[in-house]
C-alpha cells in the first residue's frame, strides 16, 4: 500500500487528506497546491515542503493516468493520531505588517524582506547582540530578548564607570586647586564655578552627561522592546518613568531650596580645609534628610516599587511565537 500524506491548505491550520504521493503530484499539476505546500506522512514526525519530497520520489510516471482524488477528511480518511504538531506562522513585520517567511534553518530572518526592518542580529554572539541593541536607538517597535537587553546593559555600564571616575577625579582635583587659590577670601558659589581652574572639570562632566543621555535613550527604547518580548505593554515602563521624574523633580527642588538658604560665602571663607569639609558634609546630610521627608518619602517608595517590578519583568523569558508586537527571534515557531 502506498504511503499516504496529509497537507496544509492556505490557512496552514487544518490538515487535509490523506492522499498518496501520485495524487498529490496530480493536484500540483492542476494548480490546486504548490511546491511550498507542507506535507506530512502518516506516522512521520515532521512537515516537509511538497517540492522537496517530490524531488526525492519518481512520481512523474503517474501523471498521464491520474487517479481520482478522494474526498478530504471523509469517514474513510480520518486524521492520523501520529501527525506532527501543526507548524505555526512565524508572524508579521512590526514595521510594515507583512507576513514574514522562515529564515535559514527555520529561524527568524535577520531583516524583513519587504521593508528592511532589522529583526535579529546576524548571529547568536554576545558582541552581535550588543551591536544590535546599540544600533536601535529610537526603535520602539518589535521585541528584544533577554540576551540583547542584558548584554547591551552591561556594555553601557562598562562605558559609564571610567567616564564617571574621570569626571569625579577631574572635579576633585580642580576644586582643590581652585579653593587653594582663594584660601582666606570670601568666595561665592558662582565665583567658584566660573573660575577658569574648574573648566576641565566642567568639560569632563559635560562629556559624561552627554554619554548618559545617549545611554538613557538606548535603555528606554530597549526596555520597551523587552516588555513587548514578554507580551507586556510599554506603558508599564512609562508609568515607572513618570514616577521617577516626579521623585527626581521633588528631590532636586528641595535640594535647591535648601542650598539657596545656606550662606556659602561664610563656609568658603573658613581657612581650615578640614573644618570646611566637615561643615559641607554636615550640610549635605541635612539636605538629604529634607529631600526624603513627607511627599519625598512617598514618591521614593512608589519609584522603588515600580523599579523592582520592571527589574523582575526584564528577567522573564521571551513569549513563544509571534505576539501583537511582532515575531519572536528566540522562539519563532512557538
Secondary structure by P-SEA (a helix, b strand, c coil): ccbbbbbcccccccccccccaaaaaaaaaaccccccbbbbcccccccccaaaaaaaccccccccccccccccccccccccccccccccccbbbccccccccccccccccccccccccccccccccaaaaaaaaaaacccccccccaaaaaaaaaaaaaaaaaaaaaaaaaaaaaaaaaaaacccccccaaaaaacccaaaaaaaaaaaaaaaaaaaaaaaaaaaaaaaaacccaaaaaaaaaaaaaaaaaaaaaaaaaaaacaaaaaaacccaaaaaaaaaaaaaaaaaaaacaaaaaaaaaaaaaaaaaaaaaaccccccccccccccccccc
